[in-house]
Amino acid sequence: MRILTIIALLCFATLAPAATLTLDTGKGMQRLTTAQLLARPDVRIVDVPGDVSYHAAMRYRAVPLKALLPGIDPAAHLQFVALDGFAAELPGSLVTGQGAQGAEAWLAIEPPDAPWPALSKDKPGAGPFYLVWLHPEASHIGPEQWPYQIAAVRVLADPATRFPKMRPAADLPPDAPARRGFAVFQRNCLSCHTLNGQGDARLGPDLNIPHSPTDYLREDMLRTLVRNPQSLRQWPQAKMPGFSPDTLSDHDLDDLITYLKHMAAHRPAPTPTPTR
């Protein structure tokens, strides 16, 4: 009896915990459990040849993300909130445009009886839910647009509307590099960082309060930080990934740095420290 109990406990220990995904479309909140998602008739086996997070070919049970968000407006904005505070931002058009001419967004579901492997030695797996892409190159999907450990998906206004203190000055021309850099910031930085105290992510520091990195890093060092963070700063809890030229072009990096320099001159006044 003791042997059977031990075997049962070992089997239980290898099971992935049951999870719940929250969907908030602005028209009511819905919560779907792992079991409910796996029981959907549109669940498919999806083979991902170049998984960004696992750096290997992976196979998942997944549902089309578009099917979970019926009637979503292409102009809508999606936020994927992870268990660790990562908050990825994606335009709805990436989801509604899936098909032969674009990338296909799938929500991978971790089965309780077959947990996914750890992402690395010191990290858990990508479960319970993970946004994976088929044909990501067709829509220029970057690594920050593969959020894992997803807890909630929200339909929100775009970041420029939600976070006005992030916006470049209104008098800049439409094609100004700082405006292009703001778009680069939203795509690659907003998932981990706030700026001027605004944003939903909680992983990285604010990039303008109390100082912009352009205040204290030479431009070549800032470029090194973006390309290969560990070559500039090393510590065990470091989570910032490096952005290769394939992910973030030199032109986009130029515009991002221009945006950060611009916003350094548009920093809110510090809040006075109360005195006794």
C-alpha atoms as a printed R data frame, in Angstrom:
    type eleno elety resid chain resno       x      y       z
1   ATOM     1    CA   MET     A     1   0.000  0.000   0.000
2   ATOM     2    CA   ARG     A     2   2.849  2.387   0.899
3   ATOM     3    CA   ILE     A     3   4.510  1.775  -2.492
4   ATOM     4    CA   LEU     A     4   1.266  2.517  -4.334
5   ATOM     5    CA   THR     A     5   0.833  5.707  -2.321
6   ATOM     6    CA   ILE     A     6   4.359  6.855  -3.170
7   ATOM     7    CA   ILE     A     7   3.797  6.119  -6.859
8   ATOM     8    CA   ALA     A     8   0.536  8.066  -6.783
9   ATOM     9    CA   LEU     A     9   2.249 11.031  -5.125
10  ATOM    10    CA   LEU     A    10   5.061 11.007  -7.692
11  ATOM    11    CA   CYS     A    11   2.572 10.938 -10.541
12  ATOM    12    CA   PHE     A    12   0.615 13.795  -8.980
13  ATOM    13    CA   ALA     A    13   3.811 15.824  -8.579
14  ATOM    14    CA   THR     A    14   4.473 15.663 -12.320
15  ATOM    15    CA   LEU     A    15   1.073 17.067 -13.232
16  ATOM    16    CA   ALA     A    16   0.789 20.691 -14.302
17  ATOM    17    CA   PRO     A    17  -1.550 22.630 -12.009
18  ATOM    18    CA   ALA     A    18  -4.995 23.494 -13.318
19  ATOM    19    CA   ALA     A    19  -5.184 27.100 -14.464
20  ATOM    20    CA   THR     A    20  -7.714 29.725 -15.479
21  ATOM    21    CA   LEU     A    21  -7.416 32.226 -18.313
22  ATOM    22    CA   THR     A    22  -9.226 35.543 -17.922
23  ATOM    23    CA   LEU     A    23 -10.557 37.170 -21.101
24  ATOM    24    CA   ASP     A    24 -11.648 40.796 -20.786
25  ATOM    25    CA   THR     A    25 -13.000 42.124 -24.072
26  ATOM    26    CA   GLY     A    26 -14.648 45.197 -22.603
27  ATOM    27    CA   LYS     A    27 -18.034 43.521 -23.065
28  ATOM    28    CA   GLY     A    28 -17.882 41.338 -20.005
29  ATOM    29    CA   MET     A    29 -15.256 39.178 -18.380
30  ATOM    30    CA   GLN     A    30 -14.927 35.472 -19.098
31  ATOM    31    CA   ARG     A    31 -12.846 32.888 -17.263
32  ATOM    32    CA   LEU     A    32 -11.870 29.670 -19.001
33  ATOM    33    CA   THR     A    33 -10.171 26.768 -17.279
34  ATOM    34    CA   THR     A    34  -7.537 24.537 -18.798
35  ATOM    35    CA   ALA     A    35 -10.107 21.737 -19.053
36  ATOM    36    CA   GLN     A    36 -12.628 23.966 -20.839
37  ATOM    37    CA   LEU     A    37 -10.046 25.149 -23.350
38  ATOM    38    CA   LEU     A    38  -8.764 21.641 -24.068
39  ATOM    39    CA   ALA     A    39 -12.346 20.453 -24.587
40  ATOM    40    CA   ARG     A    40 -13.057 22.994 -27.337
41  ATOM    41    CA   PRO     A    41 -13.780 21.516 -30.769
42  ATOM    42    CA   ASP     A    42 -11.255 23.831 -32.425
43  ATOM    43    CA   VAL     A    43  -8.261 22.524 -30.445
44  ATOM    44    CA   ARG     A    44  -5.496 21.456 -32.810
45  ATOM    45    CA   ILE     A    45  -2.011 20.014 -32.616
46  ATOM    46    CA   VAL     A    46   0.290 22.858 -33.658
47  ATOM    47    CA   ASP     A    47   3.920 22.325 -34.632
48  ATOM    48    CA   VAL     A    48   6.127 25.368 -34.070
49  ATOM    49    CA   PRO     A    49   9.460 24.823 -35.842
50  ATOM    50    CA   GLY     A    50  11.328 27.793 -34.359
51  ATOM    51    CA   ASP     A    51   9.861 28.402 -30.921
52  ATOM    52    CA   VAL     A    52  11.262 31.718 -29.665
53  ATOM    53    CA   SER     A    53  11.149 30.832 -25.971
54  ATOM    54    CA   TYR     A    54  12.374 27.242 -26.102
55  ATOM    55    CA   HIS     A    55  14.791 27.773 -29.015
56  ATOM    56    CA   ALA     A    56  13.698 24.450 -30.490
57  ATOM    57    CA   ALA     A    57  10.900 22.822 -32.438
58  ATOM    58    CA   MET     A    58   7.872 22.381 -30.181
59  ATOM    59    CA   ARG     A    59   4.441 20.778 -30.433
60  ATOM    60    CA   TYR     A    60   1.390 22.152 -28.618
61  ATOM    61    CA   ARG     A    61  -2.320 21.635 -28.194
62  ATOM    62    CA   ALA     A    62  -3.709 25.053 -29.055
63  ATOM    63    CA   VAL     A    63  -6.756 27.025 -30.147
64  ATOM    64    CA   PRO     A    64  -6.799 29.883 -32.668
65  ATOM    65    CA   LEU     A    65  -6.607 33.108 -30.686
66  ATOM    66    CA   LYS     A    66  -9.066 34.709 -33.078
67  ATOM    67    CA   ALA     A    67 -11.669 32.120 -32.064
68  ATOM    68    CA   LEU     A    68 -11.383 33.184 -28.416
69  ATOM    69    CA   LEU     A    69 -11.975 36.830 -29.367
70  ATOM    70    CA   PRO     A    70 -14.891 36.707 -31.820
71  ATOM    71    CA   GLY     A    71 -15.759 39.976 -33.493
72  ATOM    72    CA   ILE     A    72 -12.613 41.740 -32.376
73  ATOM    73    CA   ASP     A    73 -12.012 45.009 -34.209
74  ATOM    74    CA   PRO     A    74  -8.700 45.079 -36.140
75  ATOM    75    CA   ALA     A    75  -8.135 48.532 -34.612
76  ATOM    76    CA   ALA     A    76  -8.424 47.111 -31.098
77  ATOM    77    CA   HIS     A    77  -5.408 46.643 -28.867
78  ATOM    78    CA   LEU     A    78  -4.611 43.455 -26.969
79  ATOM    79    CA   GLN     A    79  -2.683 43.164 -23.732
80  ATOM    80    CA   PHE     A    80  -1.353 39.795 -22.523
81  ATOM    81    CA   VAL     A    81  -0.647 39.837 -18.795
82  ATOM    82    CA   ALA     A    82   1.745 37.174 -17.515
83  ATOM    83    CA   LEU     A    83   2.028 35.721 -14.035
84  ATOM    84    CA   ASP     A    84   5.391 37.453 -13.496
85  ATOM    85    CA   GLY     A    85   4.236 40.978 -14.403
86  ATOM    86    CA   PHE     A    86   5.196 40.922 -18.098
87  ATOM    87    CA   ALA     A    87   2.529 42.762 -20.122
88  ATOM    88    CA   ALA     A    88   2.839 42.309 -23.887
89  ATOM    89    CA   GLU     A    89   1.000 44.733 -26.168
90  ATOM    90    CA   LEU     A    90  -0.243 43.664 -29.612
91  ATOM    91    CA   PRO     A    91  -2.435 45.393 -32.191
92  ATOM    92    CA   GLY     A    92  -5.637 43.487 -32.870
93  ATOM    93    CA   SER     A    93  -4.870 43.517 -36.581
94  ATOM    94    CA   LEU     A    94  -2.168 40.873 -36.010
95  ATOM    95    CA   VAL     A    95  -4.866 38.504 -34.749
96  ATOM    96    CA   THR     A    96  -7.658 39.317 -37.193
97  ATOM    97    CA   GLY     A    97  -5.263 39.229 -40.140
98  ATOM    98    CA   GLN     A    98  -4.217 35.617 -39.648
99  ATOM    99    CA   GLY     A    99  -4.394 33.393 -42.693
100 ATOM   100    CA   ALA     A   100  -2.418 32.581 -45.797
101 ATOM   101    CA   GLN     A   101  -0.977 36.092 -46.068
102 ATOM   102    CA   GLY     A   102  -0.013 36.627 -42.446
103 ATOM   103    CA   ALA     A   103   1.135 35.119 -39.187
104 ATOM   104    CA   GLU     A   104  -1.293 32.904 -37.285
105 ATOM   105    CA   ALA     A   105  -1.755 33.463 -33.544
106 ATOM   106    CA   TRP     A   106  -2.487 30.365 -31.436
107 ATOM   107    CA   LEU     A   107  -3.035 30.067 -27.702
108 ATOM   108    CA   ALA     A   108  -1.113 27.004 -26.554
109 ATOM   109    CA   ILE     A   109  -2.591 25.215 -23.528
110 ATOM   110    CA   GLU     A   110  -0.432 23.227 -21.127
111 ATOM   111    CA   PRO     A   111  -2.076 19.831 -20.485
112 ATOM   112    CA   PRO     A   112  -2.138 18.886 -16.788
113 ATOM   113    CA   ASP     A   113  -0.889 15.388 -17.603
114 ATOM   114    CA   ALA     A   114   1.991 16.543 -19.836
115 ATOM   115    CA   PRO     A   115   3.677 19.669 -18.396
116 ATOM   116    CA   TRP     A   116   5.944 21.619 -20.698
117 ATOM   117    CA   PRO     A   117   9.680 21.636 -19.929
118 ATOM   118    CA   ALA     A   118  11.409 24.403 -18.013
119 ATOM   119    CA   LEU     A   119  12.525 27.347 -20.124
120 ATOM   120    CA   SER     A   120  15.961 27.191 -18.521
121 ATOM   121    CA   LYS     A   121  17.676 25.882 -15.425
122 ATOM   122    CA   ASP     A   122  16.329 28.606 -13.164
123 ATOM   123    CA   LYS     A   123  12.988 29.236 -14.866
124 ATOM   124    CA   PRO     A   124   9.648 27.413 -14.901
125 ATOM   125    CA   GLY     A   125   7.938 26.331 -18.108
126 ATOM   126    CA   ALA     A   126   5.939 28.564 -20.449
127 ATOM   127    CA   GLY     A   127   2.596 27.391 -19.079
128 ATOM   128    CA   PRO     A   128  -0.180 27.536 -18.308
129 ATOM   129    CA   PHE     A   129  -0.917 29.464 -21.512
130 ATOM   130    CA   TYR     A   130   1.465 30.661 -24.197
131 ATOM   131    CA   LEU     A   131   0.919 32.736 -27.349
132 ATOM   132    CA   VAL     A   132   2.691 30.998 -30.225
133 ATOM   133    CA   TRP     A   133   2.838 31.908 -33.894
134 ATOM   134    CA   LEU     A   134   2.839 30.061 -37.179
135 ATOM   135    CA   HIS     A   135   4.588 31.904 -40.021
136 ATOM   136    CA   PRO     A   136   5.694 34.764 -37.710
137 ATOM   137    CA   GLU     A   137   7.992 36.155 -40.392
138 ATOM   138    CA   ALA     A   138   4.948 37.017 -42.536
139 ATOM   139    CA   SER     A   139   3.910 39.714 -40.044
140 ATOM   140    CA   HIS     A   140   7.337 40.574 -38.585
141 ATOM   141    CA   ILE     A   141   6.464 39.103 -35.185
142 ATOM   142    CA   GLY     A   142   9.235 39.830 -32.667
143 ATOM   143    CA   PRO     A   143  10.270 37.892 -29.523
144 ATOM   144    CA   GLU     A   144   8.335 40.262 -27.233
145 ATOM   145    CA   GLN     A   145   5.167 39.191 -29.033
146 ATOM   146    CA   TRP     A   146   5.433 35.593 -27.799
147 ATOM   147    CA   PRO     A   147   4.185 36.089 -24.197
148 ATOM   148    CA   TYR     A   148   4.164 33.000 -21.998
149 ATOM   149    CA   GLN     A   149   2.778 32.193 -18.531
150 ATOM   150    CA   ILE     A   150  -0.301 34.138 -19.626
151 ATOM   151    CA   ALA     A   151  -2.934 34.801 -16.962
152 ATOM   152    CA   ALA     A   152  -5.191 37.288 -18.774
153 ATOM   153    CA   VAL     A   153  -5.928 38.765 -22.194
154 ATOM   154    CA   ARG     A   154  -7.497 42.226 -22.291
155 ATOM   155    CA   VAL     A   155  -8.899 44.374 -25.089
156 ATOM   156    CA   LEU     A   156  -7.855 47.944 -24.349
157 ATOM   157    CA   ALA     A   157  -7.267 51.303 -25.944
158 ATOM   158    CA   ASP     A   158  -3.859 51.730 -27.564
159 ATOM   159    CA   PRO     A   159  -0.939 52.759 -25.294
160 ATOM   160    CA   ALA     A   160  -0.778 56.297 -26.675
161 ATOM   161    CA   THR     A   161  -4.352 56.834 -25.478
162 ATOM   162    CA   ARG     A   162  -3.949 55.063 -22.148
163 ATOM   163    CA   PHE     A   163  -0.591 56.596 -21.276
164 ATOM   164    CA   PRO     A   164  -0.482 60.211 -22.493
165 ATOM   165    CA   LYS     A   165   2.734 60.997 -20.583
166 ATOM   166    CA   MET     A   166   4.571 58.585 -22.891
167 ATOM   167    CA   ARG     A   167   3.602 60.453 -26.029
168 ATOM   168    CA   PRO     A   168   6.169 62.611 -27.829
169 ATOM   169    CA   ALA     A   169   5.480 66.324 -28.057
170 ATOM   170    CA   ALA     A   170   2.373 67.110 -30.087
171 ATOM   171    CA   ASP     A   171   4.204 69.642 -32.295
172 ATOM   172    CA   LEU     A   172   6.579 67.049 -33.770
173 ATOM   173    CA   PRO     A   173   6.055 66.260 -37.473
174 ATOM   174    CA   PRO     A   174   4.202 62.980 -38.167
175 ATOM   175    CA   ASP     A   175   7.355 61.368 -39.576
176 ATOM   176    CA   ALA     A   176   9.703 62.601 -36.822
177 ATOM   177    CA   PRO     A   177  12.226 59.969 -35.638
178 ATOM   178    CA   ALA     A   178  10.985 60.365 -32.047
179 ATOM   179    CA   ARG     A   179   7.471 59.395 -33.168
180 ATOM   180    CA   ARG     A   180   8.819 56.337 -34.948
181 ATOM   181    CA   GLY     A   181  10.832 55.585 -31.821
182 ATOM   182    CA   PHE     A   182   7.673 55.687 -29.734
183 ATOM   183    CA   ALA     A   183   6.255 52.935 -31.955
184 ATOM   184    CA   VAL     A   184   9.461 50.930 -31.449
185 ATOM   185    CA   PHE     A   185   9.184 51.467 -27.679
186 ATOM   186    CA   GLN     A   186   5.605 50.181 -27.653
187 ATOM   187    CA   ARG     A   187   6.552 47.093 -29.636
188 ATOM   188    CA   ASN     A   188   9.725 46.129 -27.776
189 ATOM   189    CA   CYS     A   189   9.981 47.875 -24.400
190 ATOM   190    CA   LEU     A   190   6.479 48.455 -23.043
191 ATOM   191    CA   SER     A   191   6.062 44.793 -22.081
192 ATOM   192    CA   CYS     A   192   8.662 45.201 -19.300
193 ATOM   193    CA   HIS     A   193   9.130 48.942 -18.670
194 ATOM   194    CA   THR     A   194   7.104 51.979 -17.701
195 ATOM   195    CA   LEU     A   195   7.941 55.512 -18.827
196 ATOM   196    CA   ASN     A   196   7.150 58.726 -16.972
197 ATOM   197    CA   GLY     A   197   5.447 56.557 -14.378
198 ATOM   198    CA   GLN     A   198   2.915 55.156 -16.836
199 ATOM   199    CA   GLY     A   199   2.471 51.608 -18.098
200 ATOM   200    CA   ASP     A   200   1.232 48.252 -16.844
201 ATOM   201    CA   ALA     A   201   4.442 46.192 -16.835
202 ATOM   202    CA   ARG     A   202   6.279 45.529 -13.581
203 ATOM   203    CA   LEU     A   203   9.453 43.716 -14.649
204 ATOM   204    CA   GLY     A   204  11.902 46.483 -15.507
205 ATOM   205    CA   PRO     A   205  12.623 50.011 -14.252
206 ATOM   206    CA   ASP     A   206  11.000 53.168 -15.528
207 ATOM   207    CA   LEU     A   207  12.952 54.503 -18.504
208 ATOM   208    CA   ASN     A   208  12.596 58.201 -17.698
209 ATOM   209    CA   ILE     A   209  12.048 58.549 -13.933
210 ATOM   210    CA   PRO     A   210  14.149 59.558 -12.151
211 ATOM   211    CA   HIS     A   211  16.530 59.510 -15.126
212 ATOM   212    CA   SER     A   212  16.562 58.336 -18.707
213 ATOM   213    CA   PRO     A   213  19.302 55.857 -19.617
214 ATOM   214    CA   THR     A   214  20.397 58.506 -22.125
215 ATOM   215    CA   ASP     A   215  21.309 60.702 -19.114
216 ATOM   216    CA   TYR     A   216  23.919 58.358 -17.686
217 ATOM   217    CA   LEU     A   217  25.004 56.023 -20.501
218 ATOM   218    CA   ARG     A   218  27.097 56.963 -23.508
219 ATOM   219    CA   GLU     A   219  25.199 56.156 -26.675
220 ATOM   220    CA   ASP     A   220  27.548 53.289 -27.562
221 ATOM   221    CA   MET     A   221  27.001 51.783 -24.090
222 ATOM   222    CA   LEU     A   222  23.244 52.162 -24.443
223 ATOM   223    CA   ARG     A   223  23.381 50.334 -27.760
224 ATOM   224    CA   THR     A   224  25.440 47.599 -26.094
225 ATOM   225    CA   LEU     A   225  22.843 47.327 -23.314
226 ATOM   226    CA   VAL     A   226  20.061 46.822 -25.845
227 ATOM   227    CA   ARG     A   227  21.991 44.368 -28.018
228 ATOM   228    CA   ASN     A   228  23.617 42.300 -25.267
229 ATOM   229    CA   PRO     A   229  22.605 43.316 -21.723
230 ATOM   230    CA   GLN     A   230  24.760 40.695 -20.022
231 ATOM   231    CA   SER     A   231  27.909 42.095 -21.634
232 ATOM   232    CA   LEU     A   232  27.332 45.377 -19.795
233 ATOM   233    CA   ARG     A   233  25.608 44.364 -16.552
234 ATOM   234    CA   GLN     A   234  25.477 40.932 -14.976
235 ATOM   235    CA   TRP     A   235  23.463 39.726 -12.019
236 ATOM   236    CA   PRO     A   236  21.626 36.446 -11.315
237 ATOM   237    CA   GLN     A   237  18.118 37.919 -11.563
238 ATOM   238    CA   ALA     A   238  18.714 39.663 -14.911
239 ATOM   239    CA   LYS     A   239  15.787 39.071 -17.262
240 ATOM   240    CA   MET     A   240  16.306 41.542 -20.106
241 ATOM   241    CA   PRO     A   241  16.839 39.750 -23.422
242 ATOM   242    CA   GLY     A   242  19.222 40.980 -26.070
243 ATOM   243    CA   PHE     A   243  17.718 42.460 -29.234
244 ATOM   244    CA   SER     A   244  19.606 41.329 -32.301
245 ATOM   245    CA   PRO     A   245  19.510 43.316 -35.572
246 ATOM   246    CA   ASP     A   246  17.097 40.689 -36.902
247 ATOM   247    CA   THR     A   247  14.658 41.616 -34.134
248 ATOM   248    CA   LEU     A   248  15.440 45.312 -33.766
249 ATOM   249    CA   SER     A   249  17.060 46.881 -36.810
250 ATOM   250    CA   ASP     A   250  19.773 49.517 -36.481
251 ATOM   251    CA   HIS     A   251  17.329 52.046 -37.922
252 ATOM   252    CA   ASP     A   252  14.701 51.175 -35.303
253 ATOM   253    CA   LEU     A   253  17.334 51.371 -32.562
254 ATOM   254    CA   ASP     A   254  18.337 54.832 -33.799
255 ATOM   255    CA   ASP     A   255  14.706 55.942 -33.576
256 ATOM   256    CA   LEU     A   256  14.269 54.387 -30.125
257 ATOM   257    CA   ILE     A   257  17.284 56.265 -28.758
258 ATOM   258    CA   THR     A   258  15.983 59.482 -30.339
259 ATOM   259    CA   TYR     A   259  12.644 58.913 -28.581
260 ATOM   260    CA   LEU     A   260  14.326 58.322 -25.203
261 ATOM   261    CA   LYS     A   261  16.431 61.480 -25.610
262 ATOM   262    CA   HIS     A   262  13.311 63.426 -26.559
263 ATOM   263    CA   MET     A   263  11.373 62.139 -23.559
264 ATOM   264    CA   ALA     A   264  14.276 63.002 -21.222
265 ATOM   265    CA   ALA     A   265  13.354 66.617 -21.930
266 ATOM   266    CA   HIS     A   266   9.681 65.887 -21.214
267 ATOM   267    CA   ARG     A   267   9.951 64.404 -17.740
268 ATOM   268    CA   PRO     A   268   7.225 65.258 -15.208
269 ATOM   269    CA   ALA     A   269   8.245 67.487 -12.344
270 ATOM   270    CA   PRO     A   270   9.161 65.417  -9.286
271 ATOM   271    CA   THR     A   271   6.590 65.158  -6.536
272 ATOM   272    CA   PRO     A   272   7.715 67.219  -3.535
273 ATOM   273    CA   THR     A   273   8.731 65.169  -0.518
274 ATOM   274    CA   PRO     A   274   6.369 65.968   2.353
275 ATOM   275    CA   THR     A   275   7.999 67.644   5.339
276 ATOM   276    CA   ARG     A   276   7.041 67.271   8.964
